Amino acid sequence: MGIGKTLIMVLALAMSTNAMSADYLFKGGKSGYTIVLPDDASQTERTAAHELQSIVKKIGEVTLPIL
């Protein structure tokens, strides 16, 4: 799976799941979301997950865990 498809899947899941009983990826420095990678994720997918984590941290001051 390419980096583009991985990011789209992650973002789609983040927007469609209701982890904090509100429609927020993060709020007040907290988030109920995680970034999930399969055990056999490629290096590109791992890099994409870390980049997404970094971007969310910059804009929301929240570090989403990567599992």
Steps between C-alpha positions, in 0.01 A plus 500: 500500500641838404552797727208688347254217559629452855456866588154507346398192700637645824331835447172340394498285814585798716213701355243221504565361849356666805773442761431800724119513472542810284628556150855602593832340419636683803371758743658668799829320450337157510397239248336161512654397169802290410684438178486128426744319274489133406787283623623465142487874421754616245765759582302752294188435708699534822646828377152623409373413849784694662444795270128503585587480870739795461246713311225437756745587779589830329140608444334354809777457756394136533712193435292221352650163594607272217403136548 
